[in-house]
Amino acid sequence: MAGSRIEKFGTIYSRLQGLLKSGALSEVDCPVWKSVYEAFPPQKEPMHERPIPEQKVRPILYPEDFVRVKYYNTFGNTDVVDLGNESVKTTCQKFVEKYFDLQEKGVQPEDLFDKTTEILKTENARLRSVDEHAEMISAQEASSKEDGEKL
């Protein structure tokens, strides 16, 4: 086979043009992207030698992300989410909203997490720490084993 498949020796488009000219590929068998490429050619030819532009990556962390990290490290993720119903908020989302409400009211930053936890527990939110959840599961397993032995 003549030529090289290494991307340094031309673009995919130039290799496709060569296949069409030589008759190795018919117009009917051309890929779909060829017509799009011809209609909207790139401003600069995508060559191997072209330097990669230096772009600074923008930070995309938001203040609520830090609250969510602490929430999930403390309580884990025990919610069942119905993706078809966006009107129901997850416990984590309720926690974040209450956290920022308390922050706006002037609660001390050291007490924010604990106060938010207390308030949500009084509103019947199911907040169990990862350790409490593990203890509950192990207690359930132990009781089921005992029930199995009694039979």
CORFEN-V604048 format. One record per residue. SS is DSSP state (A for helix, B for strand, O for the rest). OMEGA is omega in whole degrees, 0 to 359 (NA if undefined). Layout:
ss = [SS;SS]
omega = [OMEGA;OMEGA]
This chain:
ss = [O;O;O;O;O;O;A;A;A;O;O;A;A;A;A;A;A;A;A;A;A;A;O;O;O;O;A;A;A;O;O;O;A;A;A;A;A;A;A;O;O;O;O;O;O;O;O;O;O;O;O;O;O;O;O;O;O;O;O;O;O;O;A;A;A;A;A;A;A;A;A;A;A;A;A;O;O;O;O;O;O;O;O;O;O;O;O;O;O;O;A;A;A;A;A;A;A;A;A;A;A;A;A;A;O;O;O;O;O;O;O;A;A;A;A;A;A;A;A;A;A;A;O;O;O;O;O;O;O;A;A;A;A;A;A;A;A;A;A;A;A;A;A;A;A;A;A;A;A;A;O]
omega = [183;177;181;178;180;184;180;186;178;180;177;181;180;177;177;177;178;178;179;181;182;180;178;180;180;180;181;183;180;177;183;186;183;181;178;180;180;179;182;182;180;180;177;181;182;181;181;184;183;182;177;182;178;178;178;178;181;176;181;176;180;181;181;178;180;177;179;179;180;179;183;175;182;188;183;181;182;180;169;186;175;183;178;183;183;182;179;181;176;179;179;180;176;180;181;180;179;179;182;173;179;179;178;180;174;177;181;182;181;185;187;184;181;179;179;178;180;183;181;176;176;177;177;173;180;179;175;178;180;179;178;180;179;178;180;180;180;177;178;179;179;180;178;176;179;178;179;180;181;181;NA]
